[in-house]
Amino acid sequence: MSDKLRWWEDPEQVALLWKRFQVVGMDRREFIRIVGAVGGTTGAALAAAACQRAPEATPTPVAAVTPPPVPTPTPPRAVGPTPTVAPAPTPAEGELAADQVFRTNMERDPQSFDFNRDLYCEGDSSCFAMLGMFTPDLEVVPDIAERWEPNQDASVWTFYLRKDTYWSNGDPVTAHDYEWSWKRQLDPATAAPYAGFLYDIKNAEAFNTQKPGVTRDDVGVKALDDYTLQVTLEGPRGYFPILAAYIAAAPAHRPSVEKYGDKWTEAENIVCNGPFKLVRWEHDKIVVLEKNEKYWNAKNITLQRVERPIIPSEAVLQAYENNEIDWMWRGPLGQLERIRSDPKLSKEYHQFNLFGTWYLVPDPKFEPYNLKEVRRAMAHAIDRETIVKQVLKGLATVAYTFTPPGMPYYIEPDDKIRELTEYNPDKARQWLKGTPYEGGKNWPKGLTLTHREEGDAPKVAAAAIIQMLKEVLGMELEHIIGEPRETYERMWKHEIPLMWVRWYVDYPDPANTLFQVWYSKAPTGRRHEWSNDEFDRLTLQANGEQDPKKRYELYYKAQLIQLEEAAAIYVYNPWSYGLMKPWVTNLPRNRNGDFMPEWNIFIRHYDYYKILKH
């Protein structure tokens, strides 16, 4: 590969890619995994640096299980690794079922299946295929495009589409579909909330923001013929195939959009180009997909049907135990002990260390949190041990500092840290003396504790915190559980007085926790309102310190400042779990052997599963 295409070694290109992925709400962990998968340690390091420059692991290295075969392309200059694999063998555990049906719930009814218009429409992304796709190791390989190549400086990319793949109604999938779809997403009349994802394309931003004189025809994506798509960018973009493989670059079926408008993704109207097609959608009841036999690689996909009943998180375990679903991807905390001790369910249990921290953020620009004494009182009023052992049933570890255990430079709580964070009701009440709230009185009306919907574990932990603050300090807090995206938008605008929030580690270094989350002088804004010049100085200095001992000391001093100010109250390090029926085999795994179910980047898990007779 040309040196000019080693974009992961160019900080400017990595930063540009991070900017694009921010538009679609990708967290830092996912971004760093992708860049690390392509560029190894160098790519991961630069991805981490790019994240520091703007407002969320070590890169997970390809699948231990055999994925569906992908023919090896023979481009003049191949870009992106392409696996050369054999068809997956029949599982040794037993005979395959005649009906290959996989069942997993949706927690709410989708808004639509129009990913071309809204990345977060909450439909099932397997209905659409991009030019490329991601492996379980987040490497980009060909999909609808059988190969691609850049010009000399990677400012123009040419994608050569397959001639053997079709929309579910039999229409050929062509380069014109992608040209029209990407321009539809960028058209200001579409009002696509994530159009910025495509701003690397020449004149895309100018067209989307209605710059005078710029029209659809000026946008740098053009079908040279039915099977050749040329994309001209704003400058060198060695990473562009990654964008072309992401779900935000999905196409839409133009005749269906033009005929049915917003109703084009209803089951009776939709036309799909992915490995699966939507065949039934009873709103608020069930979504049913079937394999798209016209998809180019259909012969190597075993599943024939995917059934997705609408089951909220609080009812999903009963559905799993009733054999209504095969994969429960968000296990309820309240049933954890029973599942662990159950002879049958315990064998179907998949537990994941999330390497993160849940913490409380009292915003100092709001009363009563503008007083350090109030924040310190709160820090001593929360019994972390009880929350972890009794409330979370041990599916967590106690957190007194931010960087979770198992990460480099983890700060083991010493006497000083424990003094600042210990559960001590008497000390908590002492801190209120001399304030307007002495004796647990005169609290402002309408105090709230806010977090986004993420299942029952953070919910019950938040409820326990609210109860503890009431019992120890007399605080009355209303519990608000917000819609995920809207809640995080409000957090970044610093509109939430008391936030219950989490951070998952993106890469194993405290630059990802103490610096990225809390450094207050980043030009593009900061996650939280609290600011301290000495804390900023210490964490910035620590980023460049080569001596491990000195670096640890810098982070330790910075963490002490934050705890003394009670800028955050760290509570626990979370784990999670799911349940998978034993008759589901050939689970996609990365090189580390970790099971990789569907998530924001890797979305092709249906391509792998094989269902045994049961």
C-alpha positions as CSV (number, residue, x, y, z in Angstrom):
1,M,0.0,0.0,0.0
2,S,1.2,3.5,-0.8
3,D,2.6,5.5,2.1
4,K,0.1,8.2,1.2
5,L,-2.7,5.7,2.0
6,R,-1.5,5.0,5.5
7,W,-4.0,7.6,6.7
8,W,-4.0,6.2,10.2
9,E,-0.5,7.7,10.6
10,D,-1.7,11.1,9.7
11,P,-3.1,13.0,12.7
12,E,-5.1,15.3,10.5
13,Q,-6.9,12.5,8.7
14,V,-7.6,10.7,11.9
15,A,-9.0,13.8,13.4
16,L,-11.2,14.4,10.3
17,L,-12.6,10.8,10.6
18,W,-13.3,11.3,14.3
19,K,-15.2,14.5,13.4
20,R,-17.4,12.6,10.9
21,F,-18.2,9.8,13.4
22,Q,-19.1,12.3,16.1
23,V,-21.8,13.5,13.8
24,V,-23.4,10.1,14.0
25,G,-23.0,9.8,17.8
26,M,-20.3,7.2,17.8
27,D,-18.5,6.9,21.1
28,R,-14.7,7.1,21.4
29,R,-14.4,3.4,22.2
30,E,-16.0,2.3,18.9
31,F,-14.0,4.9,16.9
32,I,-10.6,3.8,18.4
33,R,-11.4,0.1,17.8
34,I,-12.1,0.8,14.2
35,V,-8.9,2.8,13.6
36,G,-6.9,0.3,15.7
37,A,-8.3,-2.6,13.6
38,V,-6.9,-0.9,10.5
39,G,-3.7,0.7,11.7
40,G,-2.8,-1.3,14.8
41,T,-1.1,0.4,17.7
42,T,-0.2,3.5,15.7
43,G,-3.7,3.9,14.5
44,A,-5.2,3.4,18.0
45,A,-2.8,6.0,19.5
46,L,-3.6,8.6,16.9
47,A,-7.3,7.9,17.2
48,A,-7.0,8.4,21.0
49,A,-5.2,11.7,20.3
50,A,-7.9,12.8,17.9
51,C,-10.6,12.1,20.5
52,Q,-8.8,14.5,22.9
53,R,-9.2,17.3,20.4
54,A,-13.0,17.1,20.5
55,P,-16.2,16.2,22.5
56,E,-16.2,8.5,24.1
57,A,-10.2,-0.8,24.5
58,T,-7.5,-1.3,23.3
59,P,-8.3,-1.9,19.7
60,T,-9.9,-5.3,19.4
61,P,-7.9,-7.2,17.0
62,V,-10.6,-11.2,12.7
63,A,-13.2,-13.7,13.8
64,A,-12.3,-16.9,15.4
65,V,-15.5,-18.3,13.8
66,T,-15.7,-18.6,10.1
67,P,-17.8,-15.9,8.6
68,P,-19.8,-16.2,5.4
69,P,-17.3,-16.4,2.5
70,V,-16.4,-13.3,0.6
71,P,-14.7,-13.6,-2.8
72,T,-11.3,-12.1,-2.8
73,P,-11.3,-9.0,-5.0
74,T,-8.4,-8.3,-7.4
75,P,-8.2,-4.6,-7.6
76,P,-5.3,-2.8,-9.2
77,R,-4.5,-1.4,-5.8
78,A,-6.5,-3.2,-3.1
79,V,-7.5,-1.1,-0.2
80,G,-8.7,-2.6,3.1
81,P,-8.1,-6.2,4.1
82,T,-10.3,-8.8,2.5
83,P,-10.7,-12.2,4.2
84,T,-10.2,-15.3,2.1
85,V,-12.3,-17.8,3.9
86,A,-14.1,-21.1,3.3
87,P,-17.8,-21.7,4.0
88,A,-18.6,-22.2,7.7
89,P,-18.7,-25.9,8.6
90,T,-21.8,-27.5,10.0
91,P,-21.7,-27.2,13.8
92,A,-20.5,-30.4,15.4
93,E,-23.0,-30.1,18.3
94,G,-25.9,-31.5,16.4
95,E,-28.0,-31.5,13.3
96,L,-29.1,-28.2,11.8
97,A,-32.8,-27.3,12.1
98,A,-34.9,-27.5,9.0
99,D,-36.3,-24.0,9.8
100,Q,-33.5,-21.6,10.3
101,V,-35.3,-19.0,12.5
102,F,-33.5,-16.6,14.9
103,R,-35.5,-14.6,17.4
104,T,-34.5,-11.6,19.4
105,N,-36.5,-8.7,20.7
106,M,-36.7,-5.0,20.0
107,E,-37.3,-2.9,23.1
108,R,-39.5,-0.4,21.2
109,D,-41.2,0.0,17.9
110,P,-38.9,1.4,15.2
111,Q,-39.5,5.0,14.0
112,S,-38.9,3.7,10.5
113,F,-36.4,1.6,8.4
114,D,-35.1,4.6,6.5
115,F,-31.4,4.6,7.6
116,N,-30.6,6.8,4.6
117,R,-32.7,9.6,6.2
118,D,-32.0,8.9,9.9
119,L,-29.2,6.8,11.2
120,Y,-31.1,6.2,14.5
121,C,-34.5,5.3,13.0
122,E,-34.2,2.1,15.2
123,G,-35.1,-0.3,12.4
124,D,-33.1,-3.4,11.7
125,S,-30.0,-2.5,9.7
126,S,-29.6,-5.9,8.1
127,C,-32.2,-4.8,5.5
128,F,-29.6,-2.6,3.8
129,A,-26.1,-3.2,2.5
130,M,-23.4,-0.6,2.1
131,L,-20.5,-0.6,-0.3
132,G,-18.3,-2.3,2.4
133,M,-19.0,-4.0,5.7
134,F,-17.3,-4.6,9.0
135,T,-16.0,-7.9,10.3
136,P,-16.2,-8.8,14.0
137,D,-12.7,-7.2,14.3
138,L,-14.1,-4.0,12.8
139,E,-12.0,-4.4,9.6
140,V,-13.6,-3.1,6.4
141,V,-14.1,-5.7,3.6
142,P,-16.1,-5.5,0.4
143,D,-19.9,-5.9,0.3
144,I,-21.9,-4.3,-2.5
145,A,-18.7,-2.9,-4.0
146,E,-16.4,-5.9,-4.9
147,R,-13.4,-3.6,-4.8
148,W,-12.3,0.0,-4.6
149,E,-9.3,2.2,-5.3
150,P,-8.1,5.7,-4.7
151,N,-6.3,8.2,-6.9
152,Q,-2.7,9.1,-6.1
153,D,-3.5,11.2,-3.0
154,A,-6.7,9.5,-2.0
155,S,-8.9,12.5,-2.7
156,V,-10.9,10.6,-5.2
157,W,-12.2,7.1,-4.6
158,T,-13.7,4.8,-7.2
159,F,-16.0,1.9,-6.2
160,Y,-16.7,-1.0,-8.5
161,L,-20.0,-2.6,-7.7
162,R,-21.0,-6.2,-8.0
163,K,-23.1,-7.1,-11.0
164,D,-24.7,-10.1,-9.2
165,T,-26.6,-8.4,-6.4
166,Y,-30.2,-7.1,-6.5
167,W,-32.8,-5.2,-4.5
168,S,-35.4,-7.5,-3.0
169,N,-37.9,-6.7,-5.9
170,G,-35.3,-7.8,-8.5
171,D,-34.0,-4.4,-9.5
172,P,-30.3,-4.4,-9.9
173,V,-28.3,-2.5,-7.3
174,T,-26.4,0.1,-9.1
175,A,-24.0,3.0,-8.6
176,H,-26.9,5.4,-9.3
177,D,-28.6,4.1,-6.2
178,Y,-25.8,5.3,-4.0
179,E,-25.4,8.6,-5.8
180,W,-29.1,9.4,-5.4
181,S,-29.2,8.2,-1.8
182,W,-26.2,10.1,-0.6
183,K,-27.5,13.3,-2.3
184,R,-30.9,12.7,-0.8
185,Q,-29.3,12.5,2.7
186,L,-27.5,15.8,2.0
187,D,-30.4,17.6,0.5
188,P,-31.6,20.2,3.0
189,A,-35.2,19.4,2.1
190,T,-34.7,15.9,3.6
191,A,-33.6,17.4,6.9
192,A,-31.5,14.3,7.7
193,P,-30.1,14.8,11.2
194,Y,-26.8,13.1,10.4
195,A,-26.1,14.5,7.0
196,G,-22.8,15.8,8.4
197,F,-21.5,12.3,8.2
198,L,-21.0,12.7,4.5
199,Y,-19.3,16.1,4.7
200,D,-16.0,14.7,3.5
201,I,-17.5,14.6,0.0
202,K,-16.7,17.7,-2.1
203,N,-19.4,20.4,-1.7
204,A,-21.5,18.1,0.5
205,E,-21.5,20.6,3.4
206,A,-22.0,23.6,1.2
207,F,-25.1,21.9,-0.4
208,N,-26.5,20.7,2.9
209,T,-26.1,24.1,4.5
210,Q,-27.6,25.9,1.4
211,K,-24.5,27.8,0.4
212,P,-25.6,30.1,-2.4
213,G,-24.8,28.8,-5.9
214,V,-24.2,25.2,-4.8
215,T,-26.6,22.6,-6.1
216,R,-27.1,18.9,-6.0
217,D,-25.1,18.5,-9.2
218,D,-22.0,20.1,-7.5
219,V,-21.8,17.3,-4.9
220,G,-18.8,15.1,-5.5
221,V,-20.5,11.7,-5.9
222,K,-21.2,10.5,-9.4
223,A,-22.2,7.2,-11.1
224,L,-19.8,6.9,-14.0
225,D,-21.9,4.0,-15.2
226,D,-24.3,1.4,-13.7
227,Y,-21.5,-0.3,-11.7
228,T,-18.8,2.4,-11.1
229,L,-19.2,5.1,-8.4
230,Q,-16.7,7.9,-8.3
231,V,-16.5,10.0,-5.1
232,T,-14.5,13.2,-5.1
233,L,-13.6,14.4,-1.6
234,E,-12.7,17.8,-0.1
235,G,-9.1,16.6,0.1
236,P,-7.1,13.4,0.8
237,R,-9.2,11.0,2.8
238,G,-7.5,7.6,3.1
239,Y,-10.2,6.4,5.5
240,F,-13.1,7.0,3.2
241,P,-14.0,3.2,2.7
242,I,-14.7,3.1,6.5
243,L,-17.3,5.8,6.0
244,A,-18.7,3.9,3.0
245,A,-19.2,0.8,5.1
246,Y,-21.0,2.5,8.0
247,I,-24.8,2.3,8.2
248,A,-25.1,6.0,7.8
249,A,-24.0,5.4,4.1
250,A,-26.9,3.0,3.5
251,P,-28.9,3.4,0.3
252,A,-32.6,3.9,-0.2
253,H,-34.7,2.5,-3.1
254,R,-35.5,5.6,-5.2
255,P,-38.7,4.3,-6.9
256,S,-40.2,3.3,-3.5
257,V,-39.3,6.7,-1.9
258,E,-40.8,8.6,-4.8
259,K,-44.0,6.5,-4.8
260,Y,-44.7,6.2,-1.1
261,G,-42.8,9.1,0.6
262,D,-42.4,8.6,4.3
263,K,-44.3,5.4,4.1
264,W,-41.8,3.7,1.8
265,T,-40.4,1.5,4.6
266,E,-43.7,0.0,5.7
267,A,-43.6,-3.7,5.2
268,E,-46.0,-3.6,2.2
269,N,-43.9,-1.0,0.4
270,I,-40.2,-1.5,1.3
271,V,-37.6,-2.7,-1.1
272,C,-34.3,-3.8,0.5
273,N,-30.8,-4.5,-0.8
274,G,-29.3,-6.1,2.3
275,P,-28.9,-9.8,3.3
276,F,-32.4,-9.6,4.8
277,K,-35.7,-8.0,3.9
278,L,-38.6,-6.7,5.9
279,V,-41.7,-8.8,5.3
280,R,-43.9,-8.0,8.2
281,W,-44.2,-5.1,10.6
282,E,-47.1,-5.0,13.0
283,H,-46.4,-1.8,14.8
284,D,-45.7,-2.2,18.5
285,K,-46.0,-6.0,18.1
286,I,-43.4,-7.6,15.9
287,V,-40.9,-7.1,13.0
288,V,-40.2,-10.1,10.8
289,L,-37.3,-10.3,8.3
290,E,-36.6,-13.0,5.7
291,K,-33.4,-13.7,3.9
292,N,-33.0,-11.7,0.7
293,E,-32.3,-14.4,-1.8
294,K,-31.3,-11.7,-4.3
295,Y,-28.5,-10.5,-2.1
296,W,-25.1,-11.5,-3.7
297,N,-23.9,-13.7,-0.8
298,A,-27.3,-15.2,0.2
299,K,-26.2,-18.7,-0.5
300,N,-23.7,-18.5,2.3
301,I,-26.1,-17.2,4.9
302,T,-27.9,-20.0,6.8
303,L,-30.6,-18.1,8.6
304,Q,-33.9,-17.9,6.7
305,R,-35.9,-15.8,9.0
306,V,-35.5,-13.3,11.9
307,E,-38.4,-12.6,14.2
308,R,-38.2,-9.5,16.4
309,P,-41.1,-9.1,18.8
310,I,-41.4,-5.7,20.5
311,I,-40.7,-6.6,24.1
312,P,-39.5,-3.9,26.6
313,S,-36.5,-4.6,28.8
314,E,-38.7,-5.3,31.9
315,A,-40.5,-8.2,30.2
316,V,-37.7,-9.7,28.1
317,L,-36.5,-12.4,30.6
318,Q,-39.9,-14.0,30.8
319,A,-40.1,-14.0,27.0
320,Y,-36.6,-15.7,26.9
321,E,-37.6,-18.4,29.5
322,N,-40.9,-19.0,27.5
323,N,-38.7,-19.7,24.5
324,E,-40.2,-16.7,22.7
325,I,-36.7,-15.4,21.8
326,D,-33.2,-16.9,21.4
327,W,-31.0,-14.0,22.3
328,M,-31.7,-11.6,25.3
329,W,-29.1,-8.9,24.8
330,R,-29.9,-6.8,27.9
331,G,-30.1,-9.0,31.0
332,P,-32.3,-7.7,33.9
333,L,-30.4,-7.1,37.1
334,G,-33.2,-8.2,39.3
335,Q,-33.0,-11.8,38.0
336,L,-29.2,-12.1,38.0
337,E,-28.9,-14.2,41.1
338,R,-31.5,-16.6,40.0
339,I,-30.0,-16.9,36.5
340,R,-26.5,-17.6,37.9
341,S,-27.8,-20.3,40.2
342,D,-30.1,-21.9,37.7
343,P,-28.6,-25.2,36.3
344,K,-30.0,-24.4,32.8
345,L,-29.8,-20.6,32.5
346,S,-26.3,-20.4,33.9
347,K,-25.0,-22.3,30.9
348,E,-26.6,-19.8,28.6
349,Y,-25.1,-16.8,30.4
350,H,-22.7,-14.4,28.7
351,Q,-21.1,-11.8,31.1
352,F,-19.2,-8.8,29.9
353,N,-16.9,-6.5,31.8
354,L,-17.7,-3.1,30.5
355,F,-14.6,-1.4,31.8
356,G,-16.3,1.7,32.8
357,T,-17.5,3.8,35.7
358,W,-21.0,5.1,36.7
359,Y,-20.8,8.4,38.5
360,L,-22.8,11.3,39.8
361,V,-22.1,14.9,38.5
362,P,-23.5,17.8,40.6
363,D,-23.2,20.8,38.2
364,P,-21.6,23.7,40.1
365,K,-23.5,26.4,38.2
366,F,-26.8,25.2,39.7
367,E,-28.0,25.6,43.3
368,P,-27.4,23.9,45.7
369,Y,-24.4,22.2,43.9
370,N,-22.6,25.6,43.6
371,L,-21.5,25.0,47.2
372,K,-18.5,22.6,47.6
373,E,-19.8,21.8,51.0
374,V,-23.0,20.3,49.5
375,R,-21.1,18.2,47.0
376,R,-18.8,16.9,49.8
377,A,-21.8,16.1,51.9
378,M,-23.3,14.1,49.1
379,A,-20.1,12.2,48.6
380,H,-20.2,10.9,52.1
381,A,-23.9,10.1,52.0
382,I,-23.7,7.4,49.4
383,D,-23.0,3.8,50.5
384,R,-21.2,2.3,47.5
385,E,-20.6,-1.1,49.1
386,T,-24.3,-1.5,49.6
387,I,-25.1,-0.5,46.1
388,V,-22.7,-3.0,44.6
389,K,-23.4,-5.9,46.8
390,Q,-27.1,-5.6,47.5
391,V,-28.5,-3.4,44.8
392,L,-26.4,-4.6,41.8
393,K,-26.0,-8.1,43.2
394,G,-22.2,-8.1,42.7
395,L,-22.5,-7.2,38.9
396,A,-20.1,-4.4,39.5
397,T,-17.1,-3.3,41.6
398,V,-17.0,-0.3,44.0
399,A,-15.5,2.9,42.4
400,Y,-13.9,5.6,44.5
401,T,-11.8,7.0,41.6
402,F,-12.5,7.3,37.9
403,T,-10.1,4.9,36.0
404,P,-11.5,1.4,36.6
405,P,-9.6,-1.5,38.0
406,G,-7.6,-3.4,35.5
407,M,-6.5,-0.3,33.6
408,P,-3.0,1.1,33.7
409,Y,-2.5,3.8,36.3
410,Y,-5.5,2.6,38.3
411,I,-5.4,4.7,41.5
412,E,-5.9,2.3,44.4
413,P,-7.8,4.0,47.1
414,D,-5.4,4.9,50.0
415,D,-6.3,6.5,53.3
416,K,-6.5,10.0,51.8
417,I,-8.9,8.9,49.1
418,R,-11.0,6.9,51.5
419,E,-11.2,9.8,53.8
420,L,-12.6,11.9,50.9
421,T,-15.1,9.3,49.7
422,E,-16.1,7.1,52.7
423,Y,-19.7,6.5,53.5
424,N,-20.1,8.4,56.8
425,P,-23.6,10.0,57.5
426,D,-22.2,12.0,60.4
427,K,-19.4,13.5,58.3
428,A,-22.0,14.1,55.5
429,R,-24.2,16.1,57.8
430,Q,-21.2,18.0,59.3
431,W,-20.4,19.4,55.8
432,L,-23.8,21.1,55.7
433,K,-23.1,23.1,58.9
434,G,-22.9,26.8,58.1
435,T,-24.7,26.4,54.8
436,P,-28.4,27.3,54.1
437,Y,-29.1,23.6,54.1
438,E,-27.8,22.8,57.7
439,G,-29.8,20.1,59.3
440,G,-31.1,18.9,55.9
441,K,-33.5,21.8,55.5
442,N,-34.3,24.5,53.0
443,W,-33.4,22.5,49.9
444,P,-34.6,24.1,46.6
445,K,-37.9,22.8,45.3
446,G,-37.9,20.6,42.2
447,L,-34.5,18.9,42.6
448,T,-33.9,16.1,40.1
449,L,-31.5,13.3,39.4
450,T,-31.4,12.6,35.6
451,H,-29.9,9.7,33.5
452,R,-30.8,8.2,30.2
453,E,-32.6,4.9,29.7
454,E,-30.1,2.1,29.9
455,G,-31.8,-0.8,31.5
456,D,-32.6,-1.6,35.1
457,A,-29.1,-1.7,36.7
458,P,-28.4,2.1,36.5
459,K,-32.1,2.7,37.3
460,V,-32.1,0.8,40.6
461,A,-28.7,2.2,41.5
462,A,-30.0,5.7,41.0
463,A,-33.1,5.0,43.1
464,A,-30.8,3.7,45.9
465,I,-28.7,6.9,45.7
466,I,-31.9,9.1,45.8
467,Q,-33.0,7.2,48.9
468,M,-29.6,7.5,50.6
469,L,-29.4,11.3,50.0
470,K,-32.9,11.7,51.4
471,E,-32.2,9.6,54.5
472,V,-28.8,11.2,55.3
473,L,-29.2,14.8,54.1
474,G,-33.0,15.3,53.7
475,M,-32.7,16.0,50.0
476,E,-35.8,15.3,48.0
477,L,-34.9,14.3,44.4
478,E,-37.2,13.4,41.5
479,H,-35.9,10.5,39.4
480,I,-35.9,11.4,35.7
481,I,-35.0,8.7,33.1
482,G,-34.7,10.4,29.7
483,E,-34.6,9.4,26.1
484,P,-30.9,8.5,25.5
485,R,-30.0,10.9,22.7
486,E,-31.9,13.9,24.0
487,T,-30.4,13.4,27.5
488,Y,-26.8,13.4,26.3
489,E,-27.5,16.5,24.1
490,R,-28.7,18.3,27.3
491,M,-25.6,17.0,29.2
492,W,-23.2,18.5,26.6
493,K,-25.1,21.8,26.8
494,H,-24.7,21.7,30.7
495,E,-28.5,21.8,31.2
496,I,-28.8,19.0,33.8
497,P,-28.2,20.0,37.4
498,L,-27.5,16.5,38.8
499,M,-26.5,13.9,36.2
500,W,-26.1,10.2,36.8
501,V,-23.9,9.1,33.9
502,R,-21.3,6.5,32.8
503,W,-18.1,6.4,30.9
504,Y,-16.7,3.3,29.2
505,V,-13.0,3.1,28.7
506,D,-12.0,3.5,25.1
507,Y,-8.3,2.7,25.4
508,P,-6.3,1.7,28.5
509,D,-4.8,5.0,29.7
510,P,-6.0,7.7,32.1
511,A,-5.7,10.2,29.3
512,N,-9.0,8.6,28.2
513,T,-10.7,9.2,31.6
514,L,-9.2,12.0,33.7
515,F,-8.1,14.1,30.7
516,Q,-10.7,13.5,28.0
517,V,-13.7,13.7,30.3
518,W,-12.6,16.4,32.6
519,Y,-10.0,18.7,30.9
520,S,-12.0,22.0,30.7
521,K,-10.1,24.0,28.1
522,A,-10.7,21.9,25.0
523,P,-11.7,24.3,22.2
524,T,-14.7,22.2,21.1
525,G,-16.4,22.1,24.5
526,R,-16.4,19.8,27.5
527,R,-18.5,17.0,28.8
528,H,-19.0,18.6,32.3
529,E,-19.2,22.1,33.7
530,W,-16.7,21.8,36.6
531,S,-13.3,23.4,35.9
532,N,-10.1,23.6,37.9
533,D,-6.9,25.2,36.5
534,E,-4.5,23.0,38.6
535,F,-6.4,19.9,37.6
536,D,-6.1,20.8,34.0
537,R,-2.4,21.6,34.3
538,L,-1.7,18.2,36.0
539,T,-3.6,16.1,33.5
540,L,-2.2,17.9,30.5
541,Q,1.3,17.5,31.9
542,A,0.6,13.8,32.6
543,N,-0.2,13.2,28.9
544,G,3.3,14.0,27.9
545,E,5.2,12.5,30.9
546,Q,7.3,9.5,30.0
547,D,8.3,8.4,33.4
548,P,5.6,6.0,34.7
549,K,6.1,6.9,38.4
550,K,6.0,10.6,37.8
551,R,3.0,10.2,35.5
552,Y,1.1,8.2,38.2
553,E,1.9,11.0,40.7
554,L,0.4,13.6,38.4
555,Y,-2.8,11.7,37.9
556,Y,-3.0,10.9,41.6
557,K,-2.7,14.6,42.5
558,A,-5.3,15.5,39.9
559,Q,-7.7,12.9,41.2
560,L,-7.3,14.2,44.7
561,I,-8.2,17.7,43.6
562,Q,-11.3,16.4,42.0
563,L,-12.4,14.4,45.0
564,E,-11.6,17.3,47.4
565,E,-13.9,19.5,45.2
566,A,-16.4,16.6,44.9
567,A,-16.7,17.5,41.2
568,A,-17.8,13.9,40.7
569,I,-19.0,11.1,43.0
570,Y,-17.8,7.8,41.6
571,V,-20.0,4.9,42.6
572,Y,-19.4,1.7,40.7
573,N,-17.7,-0.1,37.7
574,P,-20.3,-1.9,35.7
575,W,-20.6,-5.3,34.2
576,S,-23.4,-6.6,31.9
577,Y,-24.8,-9.9,30.7
578,G,-27.1,-11.6,28.1
579,L,-28.5,-15.0,27.5
580,M,-28.3,-17.1,24.3
581,K,-30.1,-20.3,23.6
582,P,-27.8,-23.3,23.2
583,W,-29.2,-24.2,19.8
584,V,-27.8,-20.9,18.4
585,T,-24.3,-21.8,17.1
586,N,-21.5,-20.3,15.1
587,L,-21.4,-17.1,17.1
588,P,-19.3,-14.4,15.6
589,R,-16.1,-13.8,17.7
590,N,-13.1,-11.6,17.3
591,R,-9.5,-12.7,17.5
592,N,-9.6,-12.6,21.3
593,G,-12.4,-15.1,21.3
594,D,-14.9,-12.5,22.5
595,F,-18.5,-13.0,21.3
596,M,-19.5,-10.1,19.1
597,P,-23.3,-9.6,18.9
598,E,-24.7,-6.8,16.9
599,W,-23.7,-3.3,18.0
600,N,-23.3,0.1,16.4
601,I,-20.5,-0.9,14.0
602,F,-20.6,-4.7,13.6
603,I,-24.1,-5.3,12.4
604,R,-23.9,-8.5,10.5
605,H,-24.3,-11.1,13.2
606,Y,-27.3,-12.7,11.4
607,D,-24.9,-13.7,8.6
608,Y,-23.1,-16.1,11.0
609,Y,-25.7,-17.9,13.1
610,K,-26.8,-21.5,12.5
611,I,-29.7,-23.0,14.4
612,L,-29.5,-26.6,15.6
613,K,-32.5,-28.9,15.7
614,H,-34.2,-28.5,19.1
